[in-house]
Amino acid sequence: MQALAERVGAWLVGATFEGYDPLGFTGLKTVEPPPEALVGASIVGVDRRAKYVTLHFDNGLRVMFHLSQAGRLDFETPPKRTRPKGSVVRWRFSDDRAVLLREFGTERKAGWWVLAPGDEGPVEKLGPEATSDEFAQWFRTADDGRRIHTILRDQRTVAGVGRGYADDILHRARLSPYASLKSLKLDERERMLAALQEVLAEGLDRERLRTGGLSQNKLGEHFTVHGKNGLPCPVCGHDLKRVSYESHEVVYCPTCQTGGKVLADRRLSRLVK
């Protein structure tokens, strides 16, 4: 999302908001101020907080959006009149430009907010950024009994990691996703923090190679182990395993991360029975 915010900024800073086409009933998450209040205002900056991108306007208002798990962002010039599958909203700007927000997920959680000055919107309760000193200090000293994979996915504890990067970070750190934070020794905590910095930096470098919006799959092709259950581990060559949950899965290497132990997968156990 950091790389996307940079591309949106390069394309839209200085552009004037001319209107919008609401294409999805649940896309807009706010009522006041109305989107019409943006008409005639110009974008003065674009930044990111966690997985949210914010457009800052010269009248003090902001537009914040979140792509959820399967969102896409298309740059259009000139603006189109079509309504592609999964469309959420089309924002129209000066100089014949538009941005189309779409989502292909079944949960339809992609959305956008129009925020007044001082309104933090959905980022108000987020934890510190993953690469911040604040999170590193907390992680070094916390006596948290939750699993570290759970902690990395909890946006109120640490913002901006998500499921895929959590898998890759813990694989890089050679730590079990089921290990609790309070059970980790100091050197294991430092290993995890170093892996987090490395994996996120590498991911950002790859994402900065993209051009335009985000019309294609966001990250799947970039991951080292996430989503690659059954394939050889890139470090040891043994098959990667997974633990399946209702809404996500955890992928890991038993040889590199759990001392050869295959973690219990309740969904697999039911199939075996």
Secondary structure, DSSP 8 states (H G I E B T S, - for coil): -HHHHHHHHHHHTT-BEEEEEE-STT-B---SS-GGGGTT-BEEEEEEETTEEEEEETTS-EEEEE-TTTEEEEEESS------TTEEEEEEETTTEEEEEEE--SS---EEEEE-TT--GGGTT---BTTSHHHHHHHHH----SBHHHHHH-TTTSBS-HHHHHHHHHHHHT--TT-BGGG--HHHHHHHHHHHHHHHHHHHHHHTT--SSB-S-SSGGG-SSTT-TTSB-TTT-SB-EEEE-SS-EEEE-HHHHSTT-----HHHHHHH-
